[in-house]
Amino acid sequence: MALIILASASPRRSELLQQIGVSFRVQPADVDETPETGETPEHYVERLAREKALAVAAVAPEALVLGSDTSVVLNGVILGKPACADDAIATLRELSGATHQVMTAVAMARGSRCESRLAISDVSFRELSNDEIAAYVASGEPMDKAGSYGIQGLGGIFVRELRGSYSAVVGLPLQETSALLADAGYPVWRNWPSSLESGT
Ligand SMILES: Cc1cn([C@H]2C[C@H](O)[C@@H](COP(=O)(O)OP(=O)(O)OP(=O)(O)O)O2)c(=O)[nH]c1=O
């Protein structure tokens, strides 16, 4: 098995990669997350996932490096991580009663080569009251998350409907990630433990 590195500081991404039985080490990438002028959200998330993977692959050329990026997009506009509590409140007011897209890209780099996939999910929120938005922001949960919420946490109560990939919304699209690893010759299921008796 090749050395696999997850180029991410996100605890959610680590948990998701562990969930599918991959052994890996974590080495976060430090890349400039400023969007280019006129860049579409789709291009932005895929470019950032690739840049994160390639930044770490440049210093670990023997490894398979996974990078990922998640953005919440409302009416074509990227809503990033909140800068402060007021920013989180404003974002959640915008998401209330509306459908937004969660775009997550995953990239796999080895040396200077890189493959990537993009997963787009539609998430519909019910109407949120000002009191519950205030309580949610006070909990601290929104502060490190794209779109100021976590579907896997307290914010799960806001979601009326999800069309797409749950793991992609949380931060790492598992189907696409396993496809990239399989294409590189490392199907994740080869590492799965077996609970079956040998039969003799
Ligand atoms: C929409 C949503 C986002 N998120 C999180 C996933 C990501 O950690 C974060 C999006 O920020 P990212 O900039 O994609 O990632 P990150 O800065 O946390 O980590 P790194 O760049 O080192 O990989 O938002 C949730 O946990 N749940 C959700 O429902």
Ligand as a Chemical Component Dictionary entry (heavy atoms), coordinates in Angstrom:
data_LIG
# 
_chem_comp.id                   LIG 
_chem_comp.type                 NON-POLYMER 
_chem_comp.pdbx_formal_charge   0 
_chem_comp.three_letter_code    LIG 
# 
loop_
_chem_comp_atom.comp_id 
_chem_comp_atom.atom_id 
_chem_comp_atom.alt_atom_id 
_chem_comp_atom.type_symbol 
_chem_comp_atom.charge 
_chem_comp_atom.model_Cartn_x 
_chem_comp_atom.model_Cartn_y 
_chem_comp_atom.model_Cartn_z 
_chem_comp_atom.pdbx_ordinal 
LIG C1  C1  C 0 -21.528 22.596 4.914 1  
LIG C2  C2  C 0 -20.625 21.959 5.940 2  
LIG C3  C3  C 0 -19.267 22.267 6.031 3  
LIG N1  N1  N 0 -18.475 21.678 6.968 4  
LIG C4  C4  C 0 -17.028 21.983 7.083 5  
LIG C5  C5  C 0 -16.125 20.991 6.310 6  
LIG C6  C6  C 0 -14.827 21.733 6.188 7  
LIG O1  O1  O 0 -14.000 21.427 7.313 8  
LIG C7  C7  C 0 -15.265 23.186 6.236 9  
LIG C8  C8  C 0 -15.029 23.827 4.897 10 
LIG O2  O2  O 0 -13.776 24.424 4.895 11 
LIG P1  P1  P 0 -12.588 24.041 3.926 12 
LIG O3  O3  O 0 -11.849 25.323 3.625 13 
LIG O4  O4  O 0 -13.067 23.212 2.768 14 
LIG O5  O5  O 0 -11.650 23.087 4.796 15 
LIG P2  P2  P 0 -10.881 23.338 6.172 16 
LIG O6  O6  O 0 -10.264 24.707 6.181 17 
LIG O7  O7  O 0 -11.773 22.989 7.334 18 
LIG O8  O8  O 0 -9.731  22.233 6.126 19 
LIG P3  P3  P 0 -8.536  22.050 5.032 20 
LIG O9  O9  O 0 -8.542  23.231 4.090 21 
LIG O10 O10 O 0 -7.274  22.000 5.852 22 
LIG O11 O11 O 0 -8.845  20.744 4.356 23 
LIG O12 O12 O 0 -16.667 23.220 6.531 24 
LIG C9  C9  C 0 -19.006 20.761 7.860 25 
LIG O13 O13 O 0 -18.286 20.226 8.723 26 
LIG N2  N2  N 0 -20.344 20.424 7.766 27 
LIG C10 C10 C 0 -21.185 20.978 6.858 28 
LIG O14 O14 O 0 -22.396 20.635 6.830 29 
# 
loop_
_chem_comp_bond.comp_id 
_chem_comp_bond.atom_id_1 
_chem_comp_bond.atom_id_2 
_chem_comp_bond.value_order 
_chem_comp_bond.pdbx_ordinal 
LIG C1  C2  SING 1  
LIG C2  C3  DOUB 2  
LIG C2  C10 SING 3  
LIG C3  N1  SING 4  
LIG N1  C4  SING 5  
LIG N1  C9  SING 6  
LIG C4  C5  SING 7  
LIG C4  O12 SING 8  
LIG C5  C6  SING 9  
LIG C6  O1  SING 10 
LIG C6  C7  SING 11 
LIG C7  C8  SING 12 
LIG C7  O12 SING 13 
LIG C8  O2  SING 14 
LIG O2  P1  SING 15 
LIG P1  O3  DOUB 16 
LIG P1  O4  SING 17 
LIG P1  O5  SING 18 
LIG O5  P2  SING 19 
LIG P2  O6  DOUB 20 
LIG P2  O7  SING 21 
LIG P2  O8  SING 22 
LIG O8  P3  SING 23 
LIG P3  O9  DOUB 24 
LIG P3  O10 SING 25 
LIG P3  O11 SING 26 
LIG C9  O13 DOUB 27 
LIG C9  N2  SING 28 
LIG N2  C10 SING 29 
LIG C10 O14 DOUB 30 
# 
